[in-house]
Amino acid sequence: MAERLLRFALEGEEYPYNRIEVRSAGIAAGDGYPASSNAVAALKKVGIDLEDHVSRRVTMDDLLATDYVFAMTNGHMASLSNLLGERSVDSLFLMREFLQDTDETEIPDPYGLSFFHYENARDSMVEAIPSIVRFLKSNWTGSR
């Protein structure tokens, strides 16, 4: 959901920000699976199609080839840091850490839960996306 929401937001920005490549990969995801029906329905409700999504597990190559990684939870951040080992983790952020006036920096992972949880996760992501776009516009150099 986060990939499609961020991609949708960036498509509305000026060049070069509307050309930023946004990809999704999961910490414990299996490769080649469709998005859950709850994730598809939660995005469909806001006009975004997720039917063609195919899951991928994050790899070291993914992390080394990207400018920034935005995770949902501190647990995800810890797993990503573990995967990176001694390499730099300056590019890892929580999706909600750029929001002002909130203590809620995590987006609870709705995997396997009800549609209600997927909607809440979607709404939490939607709230975070403008601050991520501002971050990218201030920091992204187009180096990759």
Contacts in CASP RR format, 6 or more apart in sequence:
PFRMAT RR
TARGET T0000
AUTHOR 0000-0000-0000
METHOD contacts of the structure
MODEL  1
MAERLLRFALEGEEYPYNRIEVRSAGIAAGDGYPASSNAVAALKKVGIDL
EDHVSRRVTMDDLLATDYVFAMTNGHMASLSNLLGERSVDSLFLMREFLQ
DTDETEIPDPYGLSFFHYENARDSMVEAIPSIVRFLKSNWTGSR
1 35 0 8 1.000
1 39 0 8 1.000
1 42 0 8 1.000
1 43 0 8 1.000
1 50 0 8 1.000
1 118 0 8 1.000
1 121 0 8 1.000
1 122 0 8 1.000
1 125 0 8 1.000
2 24 0 8 1.000
2 70 0 8 1.000
2 72 0 8 1.000
2 95 0 8 1.000
2 125 0 8 1.000
3 22 0 8 1.000
3 23 0 8 1.000
3 24 0 8 1.000
3 53 0 8 1.000
4 43 0 8 1.000
4 48 0 8 1.000
4 49 0 8 1.000
4 50 0 8 1.000
4 53 0 8 1.000
5 43 0 8 1.000
5 48 0 8 1.000
5 122 0 8 1.000
5 125 0 8 1.000
5 126 0 8 1.000
5 129 0 8 1.000
6 22 0 8 1.000
6 70 0 8 1.000
6 129 0 8 1.000
6 132 0 8 1.000
6 133 0 8 1.000
7 22 0 8 1.000
8 48 0 8 1.000
9 129 0 8 1.000
9 130 0 8 1.000
9 132 0 8 1.000
9 133 0 8 1.000
10 17 0 8 1.000
10 18 0 8 1.000
10 20 0 8 1.000
10 22 0 8 1.000
10 133 0 8 1.000
10 136 0 8 1.000
11 18 0 8 1.000
12 18 0 8 1.000
13 133 0 8 1.000
13 137 0 8 1.000
16 142 0 8 1.000
17 133 0 8 1.000
17 136 0 8 1.000
17 137 0 8 1.000
17 140 0 8 1.000
20 136 0 8 1.000
20 140 0 8 1.000
20 142 0 8 1.000
23 62 0 8 1.000
23 66 0 8 1.000
24 53 0 8 1.000
24 56 0 8 1.000
25 56 0 8 1.000
25 57 0 8 1.000
25 58 0 8 1.000
25 59 0 8 1.000
25 62 0 8 1.000
26 55 0 8 1.000
26 56 0 8 1.000
26 57 0 8 1.000
26 58 0 8 1.000
27 57 0 8 1.000
27 58 0 8 1.000
27 76 0 8 1.000
27 79 0 8 1.000
27 80 0 8 1.000
28 57 0 8 1.000
29 55 0 8 1.000
29 56 0 8 1.000
29 57 0 8 1.000
29 58 0 8 1.000
30 55 0 8 1.000
30 56 0 8 1.000
30 57 0 8 1.000
31 55 0 8 1.000
31 56 0 8 1.000
31 57 0 8 1.000
32 54 0 8 1.000
32 55 0 8 1.000
32 56 0 8 1.000
33 54 0 8 1.000
33 55 0 8 1.000
34 40 0 8 1.000
34 51 0 8 1.000
34 53 0 8 1.000
34 54 0 8 1.000
34 55 0 8 1.000
35 50 0 8 1.000
35 51 0 8 1.000
35 53 0 8 1.000
35 55 0 8 1.000
36 111 0 8 1.000
36 112 0 8 1.000
36 118 0 8 1.000
38 110 0 8 1.000
38 112 0 8 1.000
38 113 0 8 1.000
38 114 0 8 1.000
38 115 0 8 1.000
38 117 0 8 1.000
38 118 0 8 1.000
39 50 0 8 1.000
39 53 0 8 1.000
39 110 0 8 1.000
39 118 0 8 1.000
40 50 0 8 1.000
40 51 0 8 1.000
40 53 0 8 1.000
41 115 0 8 1.000
41 118 0 8 1.000
42 115 0 8 1.000
42 118 0 8 1.000
42 119 0 8 1.000
42 121 0 8 1.000
42 122 0 8 1.000
43 49 0 8 1.000
43 50 0 8 1.000
43 122 0 8 1.000
44 50 0 8 1.000
45 119 0 8 1.000
45 122 0 8 1.000
46 122 0 8 1.000
46 126 0 8 1.000
58 80 0 8 1.000
58 83 0 8 1.000
60 83 0 8 1.000
60 84 0 8 1.000
63 69 0 8 1.000
63 80 0 8 1.000
63 83 0 8 1.000
63 84 0 8 1.000
63 87 0 8 1.000
64 87 0 8 1.000
65 144 0 8 1.000
66 91 0 8 1.000
66 144 0 8 1.000
67 91 0 8 1.000
67 140 0 8 1.000
67 141 0 8 1.000
67 142 0 8 1.000
67 143 0 8 1.000
67 144 0 8 1.000
68 91 0 8 1.000
68 92 0 8 1.000
68 93 0 8 1.000
68 136 0 8 1.000
68 139 0 8 1.000
68 140 0 8 1.000
69 80 0 8 1.000
69 91 0 8 1.000
69 92 0 8 1.000
69 93 0 8 1.000
70 93 0 8 1.000
70 94 0 8 1.000
70 95 0 8 1.000
70 132 0 8 1.000
71 77 0 8 1.000
71 80 0 8 1.000
71 92 0 8 1.000
71 93 0 8 1.000
71 94 0 8 1.000
71 95 0 8 1.000
72 94 0 8 1.000
72 95 0 8 1.000
72 106 0 8 1.000
72 107 0 8 1.000
72 108 0 8 1.000
72 109 0 8 1.000
72 121 0 8 1.000
73 94 0 8 1.000
73 106 0 8 1.000
73 107 0 8 1.000
73 108 0 8 1.000
73 109 0 8 1.000
74 94 0 8 1.000
74 105 0 8 1.000
74 106 0 8 1.000
76 109 0 8 1.000
77 92 0 8 1.000
77 94 0 8 1.000
80 89 0 8 1.000
80 92 0 8 1.000
81 89 0 8 1.000
81 92 0 8 1.000
84 92 0 8 1.000
93 135 0 8 1.000
94 105 0 8 1.000
94 106 0 8 1.000
95 107 0 8 1.000
95 125 0 8 1.000
95 128 0 8 1.000
95 132 0 8 1.000
96 102 0 8 1.000
96 104 0 8 1.000
96 105 0 8 1.000
96 106 0 8 1.000
96 107 0 8 1.000
96 124 0 8 1.000
96 127 0 8 1.000
96 128 0 8 1.000
96 131 0 8 1.000
97 105 0 8 1.000
98 128 0 8 1.000
98 131 0 8 1.000
98 132 0 8 1.000
98 134 0 8 1.000
98 135 0 8 1.000
99 105 0 8 1.000
99 127 0 8 1.000
99 128 0 8 1.000
99 131 0 8 1.000
100 131 0 8 1.000
104 124 0 8 1.000
107 121 0 8 1.000
107 124 0 8 1.000
107 125 0 8 1.000
107 128 0 8 1.000
108 117 0 8 1.000
108 120 0 8 1.000
108 121 0 8 1.000
108 124 0 8 1.000
109 121 0 8 1.000
110 117 0 8 1.000
110 118 0 8 1.000
110 120 0 8 1.000
110 121 0 8 1.000
END
